Amino acid sequence: MTHHPASQPAREFYQSLPKVELHRHLEGSLRLETLTEIAQQSGMDLGDADHLRPLSSLVQVNAHEPYTFQNFLSKFETLRLFYRTPEIIRRVTREAIADAAADNVRYLELRFNPVALGRLQGFALADAVSWVLEGVRQAKAENNLTVSLIASFNRHESVALAEQVTQLAVDQRADGILGLDVSGNEAQFSLWPFASLLKEAKAAGLGLSLHAGEWGGPDNIAEAIASLHADRIGHGVRILEDPGVVELASQRRIPFEVCLTSNYQSGVVPSLSAHPLRRMLAAGLNVTLNTDDPSISRISLSHEYQLACEKLELPLPALKERILAAAQASFLPADERQALVAALSAELEKHIPPTPIGV
């Protein structure tokens, strides 16, 4: 059983920890209150706008719903109806970052899908990217954290759209877009149509964080690592089904962006207690902890840290190691990454001192 300092309530303790988030989707981080306000102002027919519950059922996972990837992905279909103006896109970006800062996240890699943001109103992808960048600049000036962006496209979308997103990401590297992500329904769509594009993106200096081994099996992880040269794996929790893939990932020290609550709500694991986090670590895998979609899942990164320690009995020193592993796995330039690791290490020592020998 993990023990936090006796003088500090558990929730307050986990809130106080400095954090690193590598896997958070902008489109899954929108405040319910903001969505309600947009629905009211726009006259959207989404239920009784004077009460949060009807809208919540459309954009958040509720206890009575089936925990399946189809239900989880359906929330994004509703959320796409809200990206109605440049002001809204800038606002939700700013608020997502402010919410991370309020949870004591010190470094955030926020991934966003320009196609999703632009589709409803037919916005040019370049404009959607520009508005997100504007929101990031404002949020960074208002909050105490460092933010990088990861541009994302879905497996079911065309290669032509993916090429546009990738080129925009490459063009905006100097403005803080450091990585490229491919997400979406891996159970039905392959990464292979994007293989040459991913190779070009990596050659241009973008980090690759590829969703694999979430709703598909370990073969998808092996493909992402060995054939598509992923720098990190989004989720990857089904890797333990194949010891050969475990060995491949362990040898290469590939970071895994694990999202506990999301993995349960999307049907990847049958229960929170059955999550393979501890077994992944025991197998020598480089695991980090993340939220995925905090608004959809009704969570924070503090919540996920507490869940890991108190539900899955991850020792606090191991949590400290995972926070530093996330910092080390960031797409920041080497000098900035090393400075982040050093600063976090010094601060974490105050919260989680080294375990005495023999304890």
C-alpha positions as CSV (number, residue, x, y, z in Angstrom):
1,M,0.0,0.0,0.0
2,T,1.4,3.4,-1.0
3,H,1.7,5.9,1.9
4,H,1.7,9.6,1.3
5,P,2.8,12.0,4.0
6,A,0.5,11.7,7.0
7,S,0.2,15.4,7.4
8,Q,-1.2,15.8,3.9
9,P,-4.6,14.5,2.7
10,A,-4.2,12.2,-0.3
11,R,-5.9,14.4,-2.9
12,E,-3.9,17.5,-1.8
13,F,-0.6,15.5,-1.9
14,Y,-1.1,14.3,-5.5
15,Q,-2.2,17.8,-6.5
16,S,1.0,19.2,-5.1
17,L,3.3,17.0,-7.2
18,P,4.9,18.6,-10.3
19,K,3.7,16.8,-13.3
20,V,4.5,16.0,-16.9
21,E,1.8,15.2,-19.5
22,L,2.8,13.7,-22.9
23,H,-0.6,12.4,-24.1
24,R,-3.5,14.9,-23.8
25,H,-5.9,15.6,-26.7
26,L,-7.1,19.2,-27.0
27,E,-10.4,17.9,-28.4
28,G,-10.9,15.8,-25.2
29,S,-10.1,18.7,-22.8
30,L,-12.9,21.1,-23.3
31,R,-14.7,22.5,-20.2
32,L,-18.3,21.4,-19.9
33,E,-19.3,24.9,-18.8
34,T,-17.7,26.4,-21.9
35,L,-19.6,23.9,-24.1
36,T,-22.8,24.8,-22.4
37,E,-22.2,28.5,-23.0
38,I,-21.4,27.9,-26.7
39,A,-24.5,25.8,-27.1
40,Q,-26.7,28.5,-25.5
41,Q,-25.2,31.3,-27.6
42,S,-25.3,29.3,-30.8
43,G,-28.8,27.9,-30.3
44,M,-27.5,24.3,-30.6
45,D,-30.2,21.6,-30.0
46,L,-28.3,19.5,-27.5
47,G,-30.9,19.0,-24.7
48,D,-31.8,21.4,-21.9
49,A,-29.0,24.0,-22.0
50,D,-29.9,25.2,-18.5
51,H,-28.7,22.0,-17.0
52,L,-25.3,20.3,-17.5
53,R,-26.4,16.7,-17.4
54,P,-28.0,16.3,-20.9
55,L,-25.0,17.9,-22.6
56,S,-22.7,15.9,-20.3
57,S,-24.2,12.6,-21.6
58,L,-23.1,13.6,-25.1
59,V,-19.5,14.7,-24.4
60,Q,-18.4,12.7,-21.3
61,V,-18.3,9.1,-20.4
62,N,-21.0,8.2,-17.8
63,A,-21.2,5.2,-15.5
64,H,-24.3,3.7,-17.1
65,E,-22.8,3.7,-20.6
66,P,-21.0,0.8,-22.3
67,Y,-17.3,1.0,-21.9
68,T,-16.4,0.5,-25.6
69,F,-14.2,2.3,-28.1
70,Q,-17.3,3.0,-30.2
71,N,-18.9,4.8,-27.3
72,F,-15.7,6.6,-26.4
73,L,-15.1,7.8,-29.9
74,S,-18.8,9.0,-30.2
75,K,-18.0,11.8,-27.8
76,F,-15.7,13.4,-30.3
77,E,-18.4,13.4,-33.0
78,T,-20.5,15.7,-30.7
79,L,-17.5,17.8,-29.7
80,R,-16.8,18.6,-33.4
81,L,-20.0,20.5,-33.5
82,F,-18.6,23.2,-31.2
83,Y,-15.6,24.5,-33.2
84,R,-17.7,27.3,-34.7
85,T,-15.4,30.3,-34.7
86,P,-11.7,31.3,-34.5
87,E,-12.5,32.7,-31.0
88,I,-13.8,29.4,-29.8
89,I,-10.8,27.5,-31.0
90,R,-8.4,30.0,-29.3
91,R,-10.5,29.9,-26.1
92,V,-10.7,26.2,-25.7
93,T,-6.9,25.9,-26.3
94,R,-6.2,28.5,-23.7
95,E,-8.6,26.9,-21.2
96,A,-7.1,23.4,-21.7
97,I,-3.7,24.7,-20.9
98,A,-5.0,26.7,-17.9
99,D,-6.6,23.6,-16.5
100,A,-3.3,21.7,-16.9
101,A,-1.5,24.4,-15.1
102,A,-4.1,24.4,-12.3
103,D,-3.3,20.7,-11.8
104,N,0.4,21.5,-11.4
105,V,1.4,20.2,-14.8
106,R,4.8,21.8,-15.5
107,Y,5.3,20.5,-19.0
108,L,2.5,19.7,-21.4
109,E,2.5,18.2,-24.8
110,L,-0.9,19.0,-26.1
111,R,-2.0,17.2,-29.3
112,F,-4.6,18.6,-31.6
113,N,-6.3,17.6,-34.8
114,P,-6.6,20.5,-37.3
115,V,-9.0,18.5,-39.5
116,A,-11.4,18.0,-36.5
117,L,-11.2,21.7,-35.6
118,G,-11.9,22.9,-39.1
119,R,-14.4,20.4,-40.6
120,L,-17.7,21.9,-39.3
121,Q,-17.2,25.4,-40.7
122,G,-14.8,24.4,-43.5
123,F,-11.9,26.3,-42.0
124,A,-8.6,26.1,-43.8
125,L,-6.2,23.7,-41.9
126,A,-3.6,26.4,-41.8
127,D,-6.1,28.8,-40.1
128,A,-7.0,26.2,-37.5
129,V,-3.3,25.6,-36.7
130,S,-2.8,29.3,-36.4
131,W,-5.7,29.8,-34.0
132,V,-4.4,27.0,-31.8
133,L,-0.9,28.5,-31.8
134,E,-2.4,31.9,-30.8
135,G,-4.3,30.2,-27.9
136,V,-1.1,28.6,-26.8
137,R,0.9,31.8,-26.8
138,Q,-1.8,33.5,-24.7
139,A,-2.0,30.6,-22.2
140,K,1.7,30.4,-21.8
141,A,1.8,34.1,-20.9
142,E,-0.9,33.5,-18.3
143,N,0.2,30.3,-16.7
144,N,3.3,28.7,-15.1
145,L,4.1,25.8,-17.5
146,T,5.9,25.0,-20.7
147,V,3.7,23.8,-23.6
148,S,4.6,22.0,-26.8
149,L,2.2,20.9,-29.5
150,I,1.7,17.6,-31.4
151,A,-0.2,17.8,-34.6
152,S,-2.6,14.8,-35.1
153,F,-4.6,13.1,-37.9
154,N,-6.7,10.0,-37.8
155,R,-6.1,6.7,-39.4
156,H,-9.4,6.8,-41.3
157,E,-8.6,10.1,-43.0
158,S,-7.0,10.4,-46.4
159,V,-3.3,10.5,-47.0
160,A,-3.8,13.9,-48.7
161,L,-5.2,15.4,-45.5
162,A,-2.4,13.8,-43.5
163,E,0.1,15.3,-45.9
164,Q,-1.4,18.8,-45.3
165,V,-1.3,18.4,-41.5
166,T,2.3,17.1,-41.6
167,Q,3.5,19.9,-43.7
168,L,1.9,22.5,-41.5
169,A,3.5,20.9,-38.5
170,V,7.0,20.9,-40.1
171,D,6.5,24.6,-41.1
172,Q,5.5,25.5,-37.5
173,R,8.3,23.7,-35.7
174,A,9.8,27.0,-34.6
175,D,6.4,28.0,-33.1
176,G,6.3,24.9,-30.9
177,I,4.9,22.0,-32.9
178,L,7.4,19.4,-32.0
179,G,5.6,16.1,-32.9
180,L,3.2,14.2,-35.1
181,D,0.5,11.8,-33.9
182,V,-1.7,9.3,-35.7
183,S,-4.8,8.4,-33.7
184,G,-8.3,7.0,-34.2
185,N,-9.7,3.5,-34.8
186,E,-6.7,1.1,-35.1
187,A,-9.1,-1.9,-34.9
188,Q,-10.2,-1.1,-38.5
189,F,-7.5,1.1,-40.0
190,S,-3.8,0.6,-40.6
191,L,-0.9,3.0,-40.3
192,W,0.7,1.6,-43.4
193,P,-0.8,4.1,-45.9
194,F,1.1,6.9,-44.0
195,A,4.5,5.1,-43.8
196,S,6.3,7.3,-46.3
197,L,4.8,10.4,-44.8
198,L,5.9,9.4,-41.3
199,K,9.4,8.8,-42.5
200,E,9.5,12.3,-44.1
201,A,8.1,13.9,-40.9
202,K,10.8,12.3,-38.8
203,A,13.5,13.3,-41.2
204,A,12.2,16.9,-40.9
205,G,12.7,16.8,-37.2
206,L,9.3,15.9,-35.8
207,G,8.9,13.4,-33.0
208,L,6.5,10.5,-33.7
209,S,4.0,9.5,-31.1
210,L,1.8,6.8,-32.7
211,H,-1.3,5.2,-31.2
212,A,-0.9,1.5,-31.2
213,G,-1.8,-1.5,-29.0
214,E,-4.8,0.2,-27.6
215,W,-7.7,-1.3,-29.5
216,G,-5.4,-3.4,-31.7
217,G,-3.0,-6.1,-30.7
218,P,0.8,-6.1,-30.1
219,D,1.5,-6.6,-33.8
220,N,0.5,-2.9,-34.3
221,I,3.1,-1.9,-31.7
222,A,5.8,-3.9,-33.4
223,E,4.9,-2.3,-36.7
224,A,5.0,1.2,-35.2
225,I,8.4,0.6,-33.6
226,A,10.3,-1.5,-36.1
227,S,8.8,-0.4,-39.4
228,L,7.5,3.1,-38.8
229,H,10.2,4.2,-36.3
230,A,7.9,5.6,-33.6
231,D,9.7,7.6,-30.9
232,R,6.8,6.9,-28.4
233,I,3.7,4.7,-28.3
234,G,0.3,6.0,-27.4
235,H,-1.2,3.6,-25.0
236,G,0.3,0.3,-26.0
237,V,-1.2,-1.6,-23.1
238,R,-1.8,-4.8,-25.1
239,I,1.9,-5.3,-25.6
240,L,2.1,-8.0,-22.9
241,E,0.3,-10.4,-25.2
242,D,3.5,-10.9,-27.1
243,P,6.8,-11.4,-25.2
244,G,8.8,-10.7,-28.4
245,V,7.3,-7.3,-28.8
246,V,7.9,-6.6,-25.1
247,E,11.6,-7.4,-25.7
248,L,11.8,-5.2,-28.7
249,A,10.2,-2.2,-26.9
250,S,12.3,-2.8,-23.7
251,Q,15.6,-3.0,-25.6
252,R,14.9,0.3,-27.4
253,R,13.5,2.0,-24.2
254,I,10.4,3.1,-26.2
255,P,8.3,5.3,-23.9
256,F,4.6,4.2,-23.5
257,E,2.0,6.9,-22.9
258,V,-0.4,5.0,-20.7
259,C,-3.8,6.4,-19.7
260,L,-5.4,4.4,-16.9
261,T,-9.0,5.7,-16.8
262,S,-9.2,6.1,-20.6
263,N,-8.0,2.5,-21.1
264,Y,-10.9,1.3,-18.9
265,Q,-13.6,3.6,-20.3
266,S,-12.7,2.7,-23.9
267,G,-12.9,-1.1,-23.1
268,V,-9.2,-1.9,-23.5
269,V,-9.1,-3.3,-19.9
270,P,-12.1,-5.0,-18.2
271,S,-11.6,-3.1,-14.9
272,L,-9.2,-0.5,-13.4
273,S,-7.8,-3.2,-11.1
274,A,-6.9,-5.3,-14.1
275,H,-4.9,-2.6,-15.8
276,P,-1.4,-3.9,-16.8
277,L,0.6,-0.8,-15.6
278,R,2.5,-2.7,-12.9
279,R,3.1,-5.7,-15.1
280,M,4.4,-3.4,-17.9
281,L,6.9,-1.9,-15.5
282,A,7.9,-5.3,-14.2
283,A,8.6,-6.3,-17.8
284,G,11.1,-3.5,-18.1
285,L,8.9,-1.2,-20.2
286,N,9.3,2.6,-20.1
287,V,5.9,3.7,-19.0
288,T,4.6,7.2,-18.5
289,L,1.2,8.3,-17.0
290,N,-1.2,10.6,-18.8
291,T,-4.9,11.6,-19.0
292,D,-5.7,11.2,-22.8
293,D,-9.0,13.1,-22.6
294,P,-9.5,14.6,-19.1
295,S,-12.8,16.2,-19.8
296,I,-14.4,13.2,-21.5
297,S,-13.2,11.0,-18.7
298,R,-13.9,13.5,-15.9
299,I,-10.4,13.3,-14.5
300,S,-7.1,15.2,-13.9
301,L,-3.5,14.0,-14.0
302,S,-3.5,14.2,-10.2
303,H,-6.4,11.7,-10.3
304,E,-4.4,9.4,-12.5
305,Y,-1.4,9.6,-10.2
306,Q,-3.5,8.8,-7.2
307,L,-5.2,5.9,-9.0
308,A,-1.9,4.4,-10.0
309,C,-0.6,4.6,-6.4
310,E,-3.7,3.7,-4.4
311,K,-5.7,1.4,-6.7
312,L,-2.8,-0.3,-8.5
313,E,-0.3,0.1,-5.5
314,L,2.5,1.8,-7.5
315,P,5.0,2.9,-4.8
316,L,5.7,6.6,-4.6
317,P,9.3,6.3,-5.6
318,A,8.2,4.5,-8.7
319,L,5.7,7.3,-9.4
320,K,8.6,9.8,-9.1
321,E,10.6,7.7,-11.6
322,R,7.6,7.7,-14.1
323,I,7.3,11.5,-13.9
324,L,11.0,11.9,-14.6
325,A,10.7,9.3,-17.4
326,A,8.0,11.4,-19.0
327,A,10.2,14.5,-18.9
328,Q,13.0,12.5,-20.4
329,A,10.7,11.3,-23.2
330,S,9.5,14.7,-24.2
331,F,10.1,16.1,-27.7
332,L,11.9,19.1,-26.3
333,P,15.4,19.9,-27.6
334,A,18.1,18.1,-25.6
335,D,19.2,21.1,-23.5
336,E,15.6,22.0,-22.6
337,R,14.8,18.4,-21.8
338,Q,17.8,18.0,-19.5
339,A,16.9,21.3,-17.7
340,L,13.3,20.1,-17.2
341,V,14.5,16.7,-15.8
342,A,16.9,18.4,-13.4
343,A,14.3,20.9,-12.2
344,L,11.6,18.2,-11.6
345,S,14.1,15.9,-9.9
346,A,15.0,18.6,-7.4
347,E,11.4,19.5,-6.7
348,L,10.2,15.9,-6.4
349,E,12.9,15.1,-3.8
350,K,11.0,17.5,-1.5
351,H,7.7,15.6,-2.0
352,I,9.0,12.0,-2.3
353,P,12.4,11.5,-0.6
354,P,14.5,8.5,-1.5
355,T,13.5,5.3,0.1
356,P,16.0,4.4,2.9
357,I,18.1,1.3,2.3
358,G,16.4,-1.8,3.8
359,V,12.9,-0.3,3.8
